[in-house]
Amino acid sequence: MKHFWQGFADKQASKISFKKHVIMLFWEPDKHSGVVKEIKKLSFRYPTVRVKIINAVKDPTKPTKHHVREFPTVLLLKDGREVDRVSNKASPMLLEQLFRKANV
């Protein structure tokens, strides 16, 4: 019988990386500065959550990769897969809930 830890026998503990939750914000600079400020404020309250803020004007390929059609859109990803999404008018309460989910 093979145990789960046997696959890690030849690895060093520092080289084993586990993916975490990531919150991605897609925004347009002229319109959505309030959401960016709220995300930055929440990122200080939840320092273990990785946050990526993506300017849709500078990098138009990333929104299409994640099927984002309206801005601002906030995605919660776990292991690279979308778990939750908030589009358009994201209230501070909804953003707080996303950060709580990601902080698990």
Secondary structure as GFF3:
##gff-version 3
##sequence-region A 1 104
A	DSSP	three_ten_helix	4	8	.	.	.	ID=ss1
A	DSSP	three_ten_helix	13	15	.	.	.	ID=ss2
A	DSSP	beta_strand	21	27	.	.	.	ID=ss3
A	DSSP	alpha_helix	33	45	.	.	.	ID=ss4
A	DSSP	beta_strand	50	55	.	.	.	ID=ss5
A	DSSP	alpha_helix	61	65	.	.	.	ID=ss6
A	DSSP	beta_strand	73	78	.	.	.	ID=ss7
A	DSSP	beta_strand	81	87	.	.	.	ID=ss8
A	DSSP	alpha_helix	92	102	.	.	.	ID=ss9
###
